[in-house]
């Protein structure tokens, strides 16, 4: 009876979410573990949202499959003065509703992303003014010289000023403040695909934008994205041919997918770093059974670090598909960081540090984790909970869906004591990590927005400013190395690993896997 019940459930799911299509149709049917939280391209600083919306919206620049910056809605740019960049806009581009793209849309998009409630203000950090030279020429003026201005602009998407004003979508979606923009459930970009159907939690349907300005490399006629929470169901759908592609592929099913006739696993190192953060600002830590906030003590933070057997996590939980790290950035992006080594796994040293800090019997506290965002995130948290219990720290661990998790830990609410998070620097440069995760929070500029633990280190702030303008690579690397050494010494975070990008697809699907785990339909061919 149990087998029949599972089979029937799968059949119902297949009939509703994975409807069959004629063999001649070049439809791509793919599944992810959740739905995108929003369609607002400026509402959420989440890689999956960027990935989905990057098929619909575009920036002035974009990244190729190998992550090189190339022109998009700007055909070229130059630095007129050390603090003045000029962008020449692509003419003849239309939004999906037929409106023309021009300089007014760039100025509007800048104002919208720079809104105080935007989670993406760091994309334009340091920009003091945007000037319309003419309909297809725009100048960006910066406070100081910024040689990496465009490095994180792929996800600085351009929006239609007229459409946004018509629908009251001039303010970005904010989950922490309960602001839901019209753009959160409707889209109007210039990208190679447009959304024709959206049923939250069920499916989102994309079709090619026939008026797209770019060179078409794909052969798709339709793309259907289906959120499927259960990994086993995603795998079953792939193996049976109900879907064509899925990610992430569960690590325990890699061999099964590869051994199956007609399917394969595609994997490679990802640029994302998984780490632990801690509340370092409250006088009384939430959900903690001792008076005060133990996380303010560097000895406690180091005790947590040294209680974690990262090699065991890599071997058992991640099945060898993770890369233990001592840094808050992938060594691929900052090779000099390999000079910094992890603190050794040493439970006895952890116990001694806790006793020295005044917690000889340990303490009890909260630990918040997503269970549908990163590779084996809930399993990682469960193992860390067991490891910390051995040194006397009892974690009341809550692993729950990412939509609520991000709303809880996000700037403005920060409802946590400890949390697990992942970060890919949008610029692929260390400055983004310093600016977003390690700088003192500044509400006026958005600096330090993802420094949820709210620590403040004047030297880190100073280095962040210096790194932005330093053009001598050797001096710049030395500054970055100093910053990461400070973070290690003060244990502001506990870095864990860089996870692998693990996708799975049917053999007739050709695609390009990006190391930032973004899935671009324009690189897909169905054979």
Buried (B, 14 or more C-beta within 10 A) or exposed (E): EEEEEEEEEBEEBBEEBBEEEEEEEBBBBBBBBBBBBBBBBBBBBBBBBBBBBBBBBBBBBBBEBEEEBEBBBBEEBEBEEEBBBBBBBBEEBBBBEEBBBBBBBBBBBBBBBBBEBBBBBBBBBBBEEBEBEEEBBBBBBBBEBBBBBBBBBBBBBBBBBBBBEEBEBBBBBBBBEEBBBBBBBBBBBBBBBBBEEBEBEEBBBBBBBEEBBBEEBBEBBBBBBBBBBEBEBBBBBBBEBBBBBBBBBBBEBBEBBEEBEEBBBBBEBBBBBBBBBBBBBBEEBBBBEBEBBBBBBBBBBBBBBBBBBBEEBBEEBBBEBBBBBBBBBBBEBBEBBEEBEBBEBBBEBBBBBBBEBEBEEBBBBBBBBBBBBBBBBBBBBBBBBEBBEEBBBBBBBBBBBBBEBBBBBBBBBBBBBBBBBBBBBBBBBBBBBBBBBBBBBEEEBBBBBBBBBBBBBEEBBEBBBBBBBBEEEEEBBBBBBBBBBBBBEBBBBBBBBBBBBBBBBBEEBEBBBBBBBBBBBBBBBBE
